């Protein structure tokens, strides 16, 4: 029944479950994928934002480390669902929100993918232009979009291969840049420039925690091919180590280059090329930038098309689509992200910092509902066929889950400290933003209290006939 994902070069599976015969790989693949996806220039920019927001360098590094671990734990708990379910992450949300009710978080996830894909295209486009000496911004962005499309069309195996390449390239490239930074700057000057404040410390934690938790809606997409026998603990720790270590290295580098001044905040890509020393070495650094961004942009494109398909299929009742339709989803998504990149590139840094914090507000309550349901209520037992049937066990809408999700967003409002709005409690706390912590606690407790003992939970895992046979 259906095509086998591992046959040929191009992946054929989309939102359907991966059968045991098609499973392959090991948890180590998760480490290299997420290390490579995090050791890249956008994570460097995220670290630099801590300085932009007014944090002292050491405070920023410590706060970012705490956030990477806390957010990484949440993200890795989602990753551990992949081998057990064999499903894309957002399909499993139907067990909580209902087959059609999951559309609400799904639409927000699509915006997230588009936003990150666009920001990655801006930076990679600059690197490609500098490599080839081209002035027109559109050239690099279109080339990068085409590269992303090719890899995303081939799918899962090639994405993991690119992740391994990016891991090696990132270690070598950022290792060299770090040596150059210490050679040409007095790095100790980066520290002690500003006084410690609790508000900026909490904001740095939010920056990196938000960075990590935005991976949550698609992290299981890349662990779902692991054999069912794969230890959940091994998947969890491999994912957490890769994502937290890779991000922390990149963000620490971003803190240092931002605190030391220079043109990094104005010309992120050009600054790194100049730091490399120009010439062929700079071209190699630009290639490292493109490779790292290609990894994560393929994750965005791959996850983006599956999320779009998940949204549409909740009303069309499809479980599989043709290869032609799959290609159209991917190419359409990437084309749209390139268009957004072309229109947003002039004000990249300001737009990106607001984007990251906004995502944190809308994805924390989704993550809370999903994790509490999977680990504490259903206890890893899911009726997989019912995820595709609005008349089945999970129904079309779960209003309790949707209500908890909305409550988790609303409860953050008094605690928010963003460019567009500062809540009254945030003002009382001198600008400290505790919104994501409050949302995580409130949503988790509320959902557990209301859904504990849910009669819809199956007694055992229920698989499709092809898997159970």
C-alpha positions as CSV (number, residue, x, y, z in Angstrom):
1,X,0.0,0.0,0.0
2,X,1.7,3.2,-1.2
3,X,5.2,3.8,-2.3
4,X,8.2,3.0,-0.3
5,X,10.1,6.1,0.9
6,X,13.5,4.6,0.7
7,X,13.3,3.4,-2.9
8,X,15.1,5.5,-5.5
9,X,16.5,8.9,-4.9
10,X,13.5,11.0,-4.2
11,X,11.4,10.6,-1.0
12,X,7.8,9.6,-1.7
13,X,6.3,9.7,1.8
14,X,4.6,12.9,3.0
15,X,2.1,13.1,5.9
16,X,1.5,9.3,6.1
17,X,3.1,7.0,8.7
18,X,6.5,5.5,8.0
19,X,6.3,1.7,8.1
20,X,8.8,-0.4,9.9
21,X,10.3,-1.7,6.7
22,X,11.3,1.8,5.7
23,X,12.9,2.8,9.0
24,X,16.6,3.5,9.1
25,X,19.3,5.6,10.7
26,X,20.4,6.1,14.3
27,X,20.0,8.8,17.0
28,X,23.5,10.1,16.0
29,X,21.9,11.5,12.8
30,X,19.8,13.7,15.0
31,X,22.9,15.2,16.6
32,X,24.5,16.1,13.3
33,X,21.3,17.4,11.7
34,X,20.5,19.8,14.6
35,X,24.1,20.8,15.3
36,X,24.5,21.8,11.7
37,X,21.1,23.5,11.6
38,X,22.0,25.7,14.6
39,X,25.7,26.5,14.0
40,X,24.8,29.1,11.3
41,X,24.6,32.8,10.8
42,X,21.0,33.4,11.9
43,X,21.8,31.9,15.3
44,X,24.8,34.3,15.4
45,X,22.4,37.1,14.7
46,X,20.1,35.8,17.5
47,X,23.0,36.0,19.9
48,X,23.9,39.5,18.8
49,X,20.3,40.6,19.5
50,X,21.0,40.1,23.2
51,X,23.5,42.9,23.0
52,X,21.1,45.0,20.9
53,X,18.6,44.6,23.7
54,X,21.1,46.0,26.2
55,X,22.5,42.9,27.9
56,X,26.1,42.7,29.2
57,X,28.2,40.2,27.3
58,X,28.7,37.6,30.1
59,X,25.1,38.0,31.2
60,X,24.0,37.4,27.6
61,X,26.2,34.2,27.2
62,X,24.9,32.7,30.5
63,X,21.3,33.6,29.7
64,X,21.5,32.3,26.2
65,X,22.9,29.0,27.6
66,X,20.0,28.6,30.0
67,X,17.5,29.3,27.3
68,X,19.1,26.9,24.9
69,X,18.9,24.1,27.4
70,X,15.4,24.9,28.6
71,X,14.0,25.4,25.1
72,X,16.1,22.5,23.8
73,X,14.5,20.2,26.4
74,X,11.0,21.0,25.2
75,X,12.2,20.7,21.5
76,X,13.9,17.3,22.2
77,X,10.8,15.9,23.9
78,X,8.9,16.5,20.6
79,X,11.8,14.8,18.7
80,X,11.4,11.7,20.9
81,X,7.9,11.2,19.5
82,X,9.2,10.6,16.0
83,X,10.3,6.9,16.2
84,X,7.3,6.0,18.3
85,X,4.7,7.5,16.0
86,X,6.5,7.6,12.6
87,X,4.5,10.7,11.8
88,X,5.2,14.4,10.9
89,X,5.0,16.5,14.1
90,X,1.9,18.5,13.2
91,X,-0.2,15.5,12.2
92,X,0.2,14.3,15.8
93,X,-1.4,17.6,17.0
94,X,-4.7,16.3,15.7
95,X,-4.8,13.9,18.7
96,X,-5.0,17.0,20.9
97,X,-6.8,19.6,18.8
98,X,-9.0,17.4,16.6
99,X,-8.5,16.7,12.9
100,X,-9.7,20.1,11.8
101,X,-9.1,21.9,15.0
102,X,-5.3,21.5,14.5
103,X,-5.6,24.0,11.6
104,X,-5.3,26.9,14.1
105,X,-1.7,26.1,15.2
106,X,-0.9,24.7,11.7
107,X,-1.6,28.1,10.0
108,X,0.7,29.8,12.6
109,X,3.4,27.2,11.9
110,X,3.2,28.0,8.1
111,X,3.9,31.7,8.9
112,X,6.8,30.6,11.1
113,X,8.3,28.5,8.3
114,X,7.9,31.3,5.8
115,X,9.5,33.9,8.2
116,X,12.5,31.8,8.9
117,X,12.9,30.7,5.3
118,X,12.8,34.4,4.2
119,X,15.3,35.5,6.8
120,X,17.7,32.7,5.8
121,X,17.3,33.6,2.2
122,X,18.3,37.3,2.9
123,X,21.5,36.3,4.6
124,X,22.4,33.5,2.2
125,X,21.6,35.7,-0.8
126,X,24.1,38.2,0.5
127,X,26.8,35.5,0.9
128,X,26.2,34.2,-2.7
129,X,26.3,37.7,-4.1
130,X,29.6,38.3,-2.4
131,X,31.0,35.0,-3.6
132,X,30.3,35.9,-7.2
133,X,30.7,39.7,-7.0
134,X,27.1,40.4,-8.0
135,X,25.4,43.5,-6.8
136,X,21.7,42.7,-7.5
137,X,20.2,41.3,-4.2
138,X,17.7,39.2,-6.2
139,X,20.5,37.1,-7.8
140,X,21.7,35.4,-4.6
141,X,18.2,35.0,-3.2
142,X,16.9,33.2,-6.3
143,X,20.0,31.0,-6.5
144,X,19.6,30.0,-2.8
145,X,15.9,29.4,-3.3
146,X,16.7,27.1,-6.2
147,X,19.2,25.1,-4.2
148,X,16.7,24.8,-1.4
149,X,14.0,23.5,-3.7
150,X,16.3,20.8,-5.2
151,X,17.3,19.4,-1.8
152,X,13.8,19.6,-0.3
153,X,12.3,17.9,-3.4
154,X,14.7,14.9,-3.0
155,X,13.8,14.9,0.7
156,X,14.7,13.3,4.0
157,X,18.0,11.4,3.3
158,X,19.6,14.3,1.4
159,X,18.6,16.8,4.1
160,X,20.3,14.6,6.7
161,X,23.4,14.4,4.4
162,X,23.5,18.2,4.1
163,X,23.2,18.4,7.9
164,X,26.3,16.3,8.3
165,X,28.2,18.4,5.8
166,X,27.1,21.6,7.6
167,X,28.3,20.2,10.9
168,X,31.8,19.7,9.6
169,X,31.8,23.0,7.6
170,X,30.4,24.9,10.6
171,X,33.0,23.6,13.0
172,X,35.8,24.5,10.6
173,X,34.4,27.8,9.5
174,X,33.4,29.2,12.9
175,X,36.5,27.7,14.5
176,X,38.6,29.8,12.1
177,X,36.5,32.9,12.6
178,X,36.9,32.6,16.3
179,X,40.6,32.4,16.0
180,X,40.5,35.5,13.8
181,X,38.3,37.3,16.3
182,X,40.7,36.6,19.2
183,X,43.7,37.6,16.9
184,X,42.3,40.9,15.7
185,X,40.3,42.1,18.8
186,X,40.9,42.3,22.5
187,X,37.9,40.0,23.3
188,X,38.1,41.0,27.0
189,X,36.8,44.4,26.0
190,X,33.4,42.8,25.2
191,X,32.8,42.2,28.9
192,X,31.7,44.6,31.6
193,X,30.4,47.3,29.2
194,X,27.0,47.5,30.9
195,X,25.6,46.7,34.3
196,X,23.7,43.5,35.0
197,X,19.9,43.8,35.0
198,X,17.4,41.1,35.6
199,X,15.3,42.3,32.7
200,X,18.0,41.9,30.1
201,X,19.0,38.6,31.6
202,X,15.5,37.2,31.3
203,X,15.2,38.6,27.8
204,X,18.3,36.7,26.7
205,X,16.9,33.5,28.1
206,X,13.7,34.2,26.2
207,X,15.6,34.8,22.9
208,X,17.4,31.4,23.0
209,X,14.4,29.5,24.4
210,X,12.2,31.0,21.7
211,X,14.8,30.0,19.1
212,X,14.8,26.4,20.3
213,X,11.0,26.1,20.7
214,X,10.3,27.3,17.2
215,X,11.9,24.0,16.0
216,X,9.3,22.0,18.0
217,X,6.6,22.0,15.3
218,X,8.8,20.1,12.9
219,X,11.5,18.3,14.9
220,X,9.8,14.9,14.8
221,X,9.6,15.2,11.0
222,X,13.3,14.3,11.0
223,X,13.2,11.5,13.6
224,X,10.2,9.7,12.3
225,X,12.3,7.4,10.0
226,X,14.2,6.0,13.0
227,X,13.3,2.4,13.8
228,X,10.5,2.0,16.3
229,X,12.9,0.2,18.7
230,X,15.0,3.3,19.0
231,X,15.3,4.4,22.6
232,X,13.3,7.6,23.3
233,X,16.1,8.6,25.7
234,X,18.7,8.3,22.9
235,X,16.7,10.3,20.5
236,X,16.0,13.0,23.2
237,X,19.7,13.4,24.3
238,X,21.1,13.3,20.7
239,X,18.7,16.0,19.6
240,X,19.2,18.1,22.7
241,X,23.0,17.9,22.6
242,X,23.0,18.8,18.9
243,X,20.6,21.7,19.0
244,X,21.8,23.3,22.3
245,X,25.6,23.0,21.7
246,X,25.3,24.2,18.0
247,X,23.1,27.1,18.9
248,X,25.2,28.1,22.0
249,X,28.5,28.2,20.0
250,X,26.9,30.4,17.3
251,X,25.1,32.7,19.7
252,X,28.2,33.2,21.9
253,X,30.1,34.2,18.8
254,X,27.2,36.6,18.0
255,X,27.4,38.1,21.5
256,X,31.2,38.7,21.1
257,X,31.1,40.3,17.7
258,X,28.2,42.6,18.6
259,X,29.8,43.7,21.9
260,X,33.1,44.4,20.2
261,X,31.5,46.8,17.9
262,X,32.4,47.0,14.2
263,X,29.9,46.7,11.3
264,X,28.4,43.3,12.2
265,X,25.0,44.6,13.2
266,X,24.8,46.5,9.9
267,X,26.5,44.0,7.5
268,X,26.3,40.6,9.1
269,X,27.6,38.6,6.1
270,X,30.1,41.1,4.9
271,X,31.6,41.5,8.4
272,X,32.3,37.8,8.6
273,X,34.0,37.8,5.2
274,X,36.1,40.7,6.3
275,X,37.0,39.0,9.6
276,X,38.1,36.0,7.6
277,X,40.7,38.1,5.8
278,X,39.1,38.5,2.4
279,X,40.1,36.7,-0.8
280,X,39.6,32.9,-1.1
281,X,39.3,32.5,2.6
282,X,36.3,34.9,2.7
283,X,34.7,32.9,-0.2
284,X,35.2,29.7,1.9
285,X,33.4,31.5,4.8
286,X,30.6,32.6,2.6
287,X,30.3,28.9,1.5
288,X,30.1,27.9,5.1
289,X,27.3,30.4,5.6
290,X,25.4,29.1,2.6
291,X,25.8,25.5,3.7
292,X,24.5,26.2,7.2
293,X,21.6,28.2,6.0
294,X,20.8,25.6,3.3
295,X,20.4,22.9,6.0
296,X,17.9,24.9,8.1
297,X,16.1,26.3,5.0
298,X,15.5,22.8,3.7
299,X,14.0,22.0,7.1
300,X,11.7,25.0,6.7
301,X,10.7,24.1,3.1
302,X,10.3,20.4,3.9
303,X,8.3,21.1,7.1
304,X,6.4,23.9,5.4
305,X,5.0,21.9,2.6
306,X,4.0,19.1,5.0
307,X,2.3,21.6,7.2
308,X,0.4,23.1,4.3
309,X,-0.6,19.6,3.2
310,X,-1.6,18.7,6.7
311,X,-3.9,21.8,6.8
312,X,-5.5,21.0,3.4
313,X,-5.8,17.3,4.1
314,X,-7.8,17.9,7.3
315,X,-10.7,19.0,5.1
316,X,-9.9,16.8,1.9
317,X,-9.3,13.6,4.0
318,X,-6.1,12.8,1.9
319,X,-3.4,10.8,3.4
320,X,-1.1,10.7,0.3
321,X,-0.6,13.0,-2.7
322,X,1.2,12.5,-6.0
323,X,4.8,13.4,-6.6
324,X,3.7,16.2,-8.9
325,X,1.5,17.8,-6.2
326,X,4.3,17.3,-3.6
327,X,6.7,19.2,-5.9
328,X,4.2,22.0,-6.4
329,X,3.7,22.5,-2.7
330,X,7.5,22.7,-2.2
331,X,8.2,25.0,-5.1
332,X,5.3,27.3,-4.2
333,X,6.4,27.6,-0.6
334,X,10.0,28.4,-1.6
335,X,8.9,30.9,-4.2
336,X,6.8,32.7,-1.6
337,X,9.6,32.8,0.9
338,X,11.9,34.4,-1.7
339,X,9.3,37.0,-2.5
340,X,9.1,37.9,1.2
341,X,12.9,38.0,1.5
342,X,13.1,40.4,-1.4
343,X,10.6,42.8,0.2
344,X,12.0,42.5,3.8
345,X,15.8,42.6,3.3
346,X,16.2,46.3,3.9
347,X,15.1,46.1,7.5
348,X,16.3,42.6,8.4
349,X,17.6,42.9,12.0
350,X,14.6,44.8,13.4
351,X,12.1,42.6,11.7
352,X,13.9,39.4,12.9
353,X,14.1,40.3,16.6
354,X,10.3,41.1,16.7
355,X,9.6,37.9,14.7
356,X,11.5,35.6,17.1
357,X,9.7,36.9,20.2
358,X,6.3,36.9,18.6
359,X,6.8,33.2,17.6
360,X,7.6,32.4,21.2
361,X,4.2,33.8,22.3
362,X,2.2,31.6,19.9
363,X,4.1,28.3,20.0
364,X,4.7,27.8,23.8
365,X,1.0,27.0,24.5
366,X,0.9,24.6,21.5
367,X,4.0,22.8,22.8
368,X,2.5,22.6,26.3
369,X,-0.7,21.0,25.1
370,X,1.1,18.5,22.8
371,X,3.6,17.4,25.4
372,X,1.2,17.1,28.3
373,X,-1.2,15.1,26.2
374,X,1.5,12.8,24.7
375,X,3.5,12.1,27.9
376,X,1.0,12.5,30.8
377,X,-2.5,11.8,29.4
378,X,-2.3,9.4,26.5
379,X,1.1,8.1,27.7
380,X,2.5,7.6,24.2
381,X,-0.6,5.7,23.0
382,X,-2.2,7.1,19.8
383,X,-4.9,5.9,17.5
384,X,-3.0,6.7,14.2
385,X,-5.8,6.0,11.7
386,X,-8.1,8.3,13.7
387,X,-5.7,11.2,13.0
388,X,-7.0,11.2,9.5
389,X,-10.7,10.8,10.2
390,X,-12.7,13.8,11.5
391,X,-15.5,11.4,12.5
392,X,-13.1,9.2,14.4
393,X,-11.8,9.0,18.0
394,X,-10.4,12.5,18.1
395,X,-13.2,14.2,16.2
396,X,-13.1,17.3,14.1
397,X,-12.5,19.8,16.9
398,X,-11.3,19.5,20.5
399,X,-12.6,22.7,22.0
400,X,-10.9,22.0,25.3
401,X,-7.5,21.9,23.7
402,X,-8.3,24.9,21.6
403,X,-9.5,26.8,24.6
404,X,-6.4,26.0,26.6
405,X,-4.2,27.1,23.6
406,X,-6.0,30.4,23.3
407,X,-5.8,30.9,27.1
408,X,-2.1,30.2,26.9
409,X,-1.7,33.0,24.4
410,X,-3.9,35.5,26.3
411,X,-2.3,34.9,29.7
412,X,1.0,36.2,28.3
413,X,-0.3,39.6,27.4
414,X,0.3,41.3,30.8
415,X,3.8,39.9,30.8
416,X,4.9,40.7,27.2
417,X,7.7,43.1,26.5
418,X,7.9,43.5,22.7
419,X,8.3,46.3,20.2
420,X,4.6,46.6,19.5
421,X,3.4,46.2,23.1
422,X,4.6,46.2,26.7
423,X,2.3,44.6,29.3
424,X,1.7,46.2,32.7
425,X,3.4,43.4,34.7
426,X,6.4,43.7,32.3
427,X,6.6,47.4,33.1
428,X,6.4,46.6,36.9
429,X,9.3,44.2,36.4
430,X,11.5,46.9,34.7
431,X,10.9,45.3,31.3
432,X,11.5,41.7,32.2
433,X,9.5,39.3,29.9
434,X,8.3,36.3,31.7
435,X,5.4,35.6,29.3
436,X,6.7,32.3,27.9
437,X,7.3,30.8,31.4
438,X,3.8,31.9,32.6
439,X,2.2,30.4,29.4
440,X,4.1,27.1,29.7
441,X,3.0,26.7,33.3
442,X,-0.6,27.8,32.9
443,X,-1.3,26.0,29.7
444,X,0.2,22.7,31.0
445,X,-1.7,22.8,34.3
446,X,-5.0,23.9,32.7
447,X,-4.9,21.3,30.0
448,X,-3.9,18.5,32.3
449,X,-6.7,19.3,34.8
450,X,-9.3,19.4,32.1
451,X,-8.2,16.5,30.0
452,X,-6.9,14.1,32.6
453,X,-8.9,10.9,32.4
454,X,-10.0,11.6,28.8
455,X,-12.1,8.7,27.6
456,X,-10.7,9.1,24.0
457,X,-7.3,7.8,25.0
458,X,-6.8,4.3,23.5
459,X,-5.6,1.5,25.7
460,X,-2.8,0.6,23.4
461,X,-1.2,2.1,20.3
462,X,-3.4,1.6,17.3
463,X,-1.6,1.5,13.9
464,X,-2.8,1.4,10.4
465,X,-3.6,-2.0,8.9
466,X,-0.4,-2.0,6.8
467,X,1.7,-1.5,9.9
468,X,-0.2,-3.8,12.2
469,X,-0.2,-6.7,9.8
